[in-house]
Amino acid sequence: MNSTSLRSTFAATDLEAIYVGGCAATMNLVGTILATAVEEDVVISNVETNTVLHRLEGDGEIVTALQLTPDGRYLGVVSQSQQLRIFNLESEQFVTNFKLSSPAYIAAVDPTSTLFAFGGSDGIITVFDIENGYVTHSLKGHGTTVCSLVFHGGLNGGNWRLASGDTTGTVKIWDLVKRKAIRTINEHNGAVRGLAFNADGERLLTGGRDKIVILWNTKTWKQLLVLPVKHQVESCQFTDNHTIFTAGGDCILKLWSLNNGKMINSTEKPLETSEELIITGVLAAQPKGSLYLVLSDQTLVEVDVSIISEGSPLTEIRRIAGNHGTIADMRYVGPELNLLALATNSPGLRVIDPVNKSLEMQLYEGHRDLLNALDVSLDGNWVVSASKDHDARLWFYNGGRFVNVAVFIGHAGPVTAVALSRTSTGVPHFIVTASTDLTIKKWKLPKHFERDIEELEEPFTVKASAFTRRAHEKEINAIDVAPNDQFFATASYDKTAKVWHIDTGETVGILKGHKRGLWDIRFCLYDKLIVTASGDKTCKVWSLQNFTCIKTLEGHTNSVQRCQFFNKTNQILTTGADGLIKIWDKSSGECIKTLDNHDNRIWALCLKNDGFNFVTADADGKFSFWEDVTDATLKEEEENRKARVEQEQSLANYVSNKDWNNAFLLALTLDEPIKLYKVLKASISTNEDPESVLGSFALEKTIKGLAFDQITLLFKRIRDWNTNSRYFEVAQKLIKVILKGCNLKELIEVPGVVKFIEGIIPYSERHFSRIDDLLEQTYTLDYAIQEMDKLTV
């Protein structure tokens, strides 16, 4: 690309949430297909390939229950409207619609993929035949909302049962052959969320939010074991005849021995933060020997339970992010800058690979409250995060993972902005932070820090800053460090920005002029300029020589959230609360392109390759990955121009040679109405075949053989010409040729043709009426001439 050319055309690839809301997720037996709800819609994903297979549009109401069959062929979807819809994954269409008696919030499927069961808020359990599409059982007995279901056995077996639990702690076991409840259990004091039969059906496990799990003999219905698990139970299942797991409160999965009632192992306890997470469900991927823990923030954690060793926590295999919430900030990180670090409304630092593993994420614990801002070193190996917990943390990329190597403690309020030195390639020379305590702090790491990283067992704590300055009168929203590390700049909600000397911490310039608070500030890499983004819907470009505004960029209809120089600093990129991305010419201050791909406020913007690639993220958690296609677009436009010139010359040659067939087809392809009309008019005028309506039988044959899309385009031209008395004659001739030569049944089936015909008929009637009137007037003229002849005689 020429360094002086402006970039204006970008292509976007979206990465959207796959799981939003409280509806339970569901998975097929082998653990490859995952179905999740996104409010009223449903997303079906392949977790092995990290791809979205289907996005199913909802009926306008929130999805309340989902259930995949074990064989992965059918998906049952229930919404707040009580509508049950069954989707066939093989034919990729909904095959059944049925109205339930009440909203259903829990679903189950039998092991043979034959029956769905749905527990309603009215206490009725509806059992539904998947293949044949009808209700097989309507089980009544619960007096309140059913919150757990599990099948055992099959239709042809002698032990075909369904267990159900409700929110009052009642458990019922139903004999599906006799169609009645054969046992009612009232041993729990809270909602029963966990139910499981063992393989032969001789044992039943019940677990409730009363933190108790009970093992039952299903022949005598005696309690074999009462297990206080010390956390609310949202799910419990057998792993084998001697081991069970429980999951729920404290966001921990625990493995228990049924032989002695003791805990064997568990997942690692999460760091205690402001985010109170629980496990809302567990999905088993049986052949893989792993479990997917569904967390209340719609994250799925895959845990290996195939090998259990006492004393060490269960191994976490990976995490799948259902959504990332609101992304406050993000940066490209890693040695190849191919990963994306996210500051979200979650205490953990999230890192994703948007290209290779778009559904997965790595989560790094350390902060105890949500993250506000991030910054990264030039080599991508060092990341600093700012949090609402009053701390900043430094992370180092080591062995394919980020390790928390330092924590900076000293601010009296949440840290709202952070920046790293720009010239260092190893350990950052310094870190600058800003806080709601209205101060800025410069921090330095001790000498030989990089050498000591490998020996660190805990993050190194830095409590003393190099300097602290009261910076602004209101919250500081952004910090940026100059490319030469001599200055840094702050942007505040007090409507001002300030430039500071990095060594002394003294103010060297104040930027005043915005009418509302500032959201972002960025230095220019090659010029002594700085750009600010403000809530007054503008960006301003300032001179660092005299700290005056030299350009004001106006065009956003709401606050400008982010701004950045790119393309050798010849252009500026801005994002706003209006969901728009604008590309500006730095020299003229004009907006040369507006990109619209978001429906909500764009909080985060991140560039790499000097703006050839950039990513935006909005308040809904939607990412748009943009790639510069300006050169390719210009090249394509140039090739199209050349091809069009050649085609127009060919058209002129065809007309000159009276080759009406090729002239007609080319004029139709070029979509040039006037040229097409002139070709038809010339053919009629030349009249090579006097018996032909269009003056050429060959041309008529060509029209009769047109493809469907060409027929549609031709009818569009006929409709337009038919509205004008100058052109209607050719239009009527074309209509005659088409109606006489084409199969009318096939013609009506062509998409869009009927609509054009409806537009043609009224004007055709008007034209025929005018001709009839003209014909009547000729009779009057004939009579007048005849009478005049009599007078002359």
Secondary structure, 3 states (H helix, E strand, C coil): CCCCCCCCCEEEEEECCCCECCCCCEECCCCCEEEEEECCEEEEEECCCCEEEEEECCCCCCEEEEEECCCCCEEEEEECCCEEEEEECCCCEEEEEEECCCCEEEEEECCCCCEEEEEECCCCEEEEECCCCEEEEEECCCCCCEEEEEEECCCCCCCCEEEEEECCCCEEEEECCCCEEEEEECCCCCCEEEEEECCCCCEEEEEECCCEEEEEECCCCCEEEEEECCCCEEEEEEEECCEEEEEEHHHCEEEEECCCCCEEEECCCCCCCCCCCCEEEEEEEHHHCEEEEEECCCEEEEEECCCCCCCCCCEEEEEEECCCCCEEEEEEECCCCCEEEEEECCCCEEEEECCCEEEEEEEECCCCCCEEEEEECCCCCEEEEEECCCEEEEEEEECCEEEEEEEEECCCCCEEEEEECCCCCCCCCCEEEEECCCEEEEECCCCCHHHHHHHCCCCEEECCCCEEEECCCCCEEEEEECCCCCEEEEEECCCEEEEEECCCCCEEEEEECCCCCEEEEEECCCCCEEEEEECCCEEEEEECCCCCEEEEEECCCCCEEEEEEECCCCEEEEEECCCEEEEEECCCCCEEEEEECCCCCEEEEEEEHHHCEEEEEECCCCEEEEEECHHHHHHHHHHHHHHHHHHHHHHHHHHHCCCHHHHHHHHHHHCCHHHHHHHHHHHHHHCCCCCCCCCCHHHHHHHHCCCHHHHHHHHHHHHHHHCCCCCHHHHHHHHHHHHHHCCHHHHHHCCCHHHHHHHHHHHHHHHHHHHHHHHHHHHHHHHHHHHHHHHHC
